[in-house]
Structure formats: structure tokens, C-alpha cells
Amino acid sequence: MSELLYLKTSVNGEQSRSSLLSERFIERRLANRPDTRVITRDLVTNPLPHLGPKQWDALRLDADQLSAEQLAYRRLSGDLITEFDNADTVVIALPLYNAGIPSQLKAYFDLLARAGISFEFTAQGPRGLLRDKDVFLISTRGGVVEEQDEHQLPAVEQLLGLLGITQVHRHIAQGLDLSPESNVTGLANAWEGLAAMA
Ligand SMILES: Cc1cc2nc3c(=O)[nH]c(=O)nc-3n(C[C@H](O)[C@H](O)[C@H](O)COP(=O)(O)O)c2cc1C
């Protein structure tokens, strides 16, 4: 049995095109590999606490200095790291919002990145401590982003790299809000690449 962790991050609910593509991909993958268990985490309908001073203390101070709320945040961080580490495949539905990643996904990575637990500092720089796995980034965009303006995928790839994840697959559906035709073409082009990977 292999495990697939699916992270949803769109604010568009049922209309979300990153979710649509991701779920089609997962459906196809399950047909090809029925021995797969899917764990879905919707970071928008079940948002995680954002990193603030209390949360930062929760991750760095000794347990006996923490409130019940801080201890819960720290436990949540440990549980999310275990869930991510156990997954053999991760699919991230990744809309482009204001040139970057949805803030809910940033809150997730702020809980995942833990020095001494999910990565460590070495003389050569940080080294990831999590099990490598295939991560599919299914990015949907209203417009077309020029290479020099692309900050979303490199940011996610850098965060994954910090944790030790190198097998990252980019799939981009772009121009979706430019016209009805470019929506259809953008989704079809992305699906072609995704179907081949399923
Ligand atoms: C709050 C917000 C910000 C957006 N910012 C951008 C942007 O910076 N660049 C862009 O090309 N499209 C932008 N869009 C359009 C979305 O990327 C596009 O609609 C995409 O399909 C969203 O994915 P989703 O359908 O899964 O939510 C934005 C949409 C929203 C709702």
C-alpha cells in the first residue's frame, strides 16, 4: 500500500481549477495503482494557524515554558511532519495568488520546517532529513507568467529542497482567465503532461 498526500489550497471551492486538475490526476493514478491510499488535507477549509510570536516560541522553547495552546501547535507540527514523511507521493494543488503561493500553504510549510527535525544545519548549509518522494506541483494561473517573474514554483521547490525533497514535478496551466478559449487550452495542455505522469 502506498500513500498519496493531497494538499488543496484554492479559495475557489468547487470552481477551483487547480483542484480539478489535481483530482483528475489522482483519479487516473488510482486507476493505474489501486494499491494507493489518499489522504486529503484541505488547507483552506481547515486552515492551520499562521506563524506568529507565540507559535515561533512553541517551536523553539522547552515544553515546560509553553501554554496549552503552544503545546498543541508544537504537536500539530510533529503530526504534519510525520504525515508528510510517511507519504510516498504528494500532490499540491497550487493556484497563483498575487504572484505567490496561497498563504495557507505558507502556514503549512512554516509548521513543516523544523531545525533538528525536518532539516539540520551543517557546515555545508542546511540538509533535509525527510524521505525523498515524488511531489507534483499543479499550478494554475489566470495570466501567463514570464520566466523572470516566476517566484511561485521556485519558492515551493526551495522549501521542499530544505526538507530533502528533490523529485519535484512542475505542471502549469496558464492563461486560464484570459478568455474561455485560453482556459480550455491551458487546462488541456497541463492535463497532457499530467496524464503522462499518472
Ligand atoms: C486573490 C487572487 C489573486 C490572483 N493573483 C494572480 C496573479 O498574481 N497572477 C495571475 O496570473 N493570476 C492570478 N489570479 C488568478 C488565478 O491564478 C487563477 O484564477 C487560477 O485558476 C486560480 O486557481 P484555482 O482555480 O485553483 O483557485 C489570482 C486569483 C485570485 C483569486
PDBQT file of the ligand as one rigid body, heavy atoms in Angstrom, charges set to zero:
ROOT
HETATM    1  C1  LIG A 201      -6.726  36.532  -4.949  1.00  0.00    +0.000 C 
HETATM    2  C2  LIG A 201      -6.277  36.139  -6.316  1.00  0.00    +0.000 A 
HETATM    3  C3  LIG A 201      -5.048  36.565  -6.791  1.00  0.00    +0.000 A 
HETATM    4  C4  LIG A 201      -4.626  36.219  -8.067  1.00  0.00    +0.000 A 
HETATM    5  N1  LIG A 201      -3.394  36.620  -8.496  1.00  0.00    +0.000 NA
HETATM    6  C5  LIG A 201      -2.957  36.240  -9.720  1.00  0.00    +0.000 A 
HETATM    7  C6  LIG A 201      -1.649  36.612 -10.173  1.00  0.00    +0.000 A 
HETATM    8  O1  LIG A 201      -0.863  37.259  -9.477  1.00  0.00    +0.000 OA
HETATM    9  N2  LIG A 201      -1.280  36.243 -11.420  1.00  0.00    +0.000 N 
HETATM   10  C7  LIG A 201      -2.107  35.503 -12.240  1.00  0.00    +0.000 A 
HETATM   11  O2  LIG A 201      -1.703  35.169 -13.348  1.00  0.00    +0.000 OA
HETATM   12  N3  LIG A 201      -3.332  35.112 -11.820  1.00  0.00    +0.000 NA
HETATM   13  C8  LIG A 201      -3.775  35.457 -10.582  1.00  0.00    +0.000 A 
HETATM   14  N4  LIG A 201      -5.011  35.058 -10.143  1.00  0.00    +0.000 N 
HETATM   15  C9  LIG A 201      -5.832  34.150 -10.995  1.00  0.00    +0.000 C 
HETATM   16  C10 LIG A 201      -5.667  32.681 -10.551  1.00  0.00    +0.000 C 
HETATM   17  O3  LIG A 201      -4.304  32.304 -10.566  1.00  0.00    +0.000 OA
HETATM   18  C11 LIG A 201      -6.465  31.740 -11.425  1.00  0.00    +0.000 C 
HETATM   19  O4  LIG A 201      -7.834  32.104 -11.382  1.00  0.00    +0.000 OA
HETATM   20  C12 LIG A 201      -6.289  30.280 -11.022  1.00  0.00    +0.000 C 
HETATM   21  O5  LIG A 201      -7.104  29.470 -11.820  1.00  0.00    +0.000 OA
HETATM   22  C13 LIG A 201      -6.633  30.058  -9.579  1.00  0.00    +0.000 C 
HETATM   23  O6  LIG A 201      -6.575  28.664  -9.270  1.00  0.00    +0.000 OA
HETATM   24  P1  LIG A 201      -7.852  27.983  -8.612  1.00  0.00    +0.000 P 
HETATM   25  O7  LIG A 201      -8.921  27.999  -9.686  1.00  0.00    +0.000 OA
HETATM   26  O8  LIG A 201      -7.450  26.608  -8.245  1.00  0.00    +0.000 OA
HETATM   27  O9  LIG A 201      -8.238  28.800  -7.422  1.00  0.00    +0.000 OA
HETATM   28  C14 LIG A 201      -5.460  35.414  -8.877  1.00  0.00    +0.000 A 
HETATM   29  C15 LIG A 201      -6.710  34.977  -8.392  1.00  0.00    +0.000 A 
HETATM   30  C16 LIG A 201      -7.102  35.325  -7.123  1.00  0.00    +0.000 A 
HETATM   31  C17 LIG A 201      -8.436  34.818  -6.604  1.00  0.00    +0.000 C 
ENDROOT
TORSDOF 0
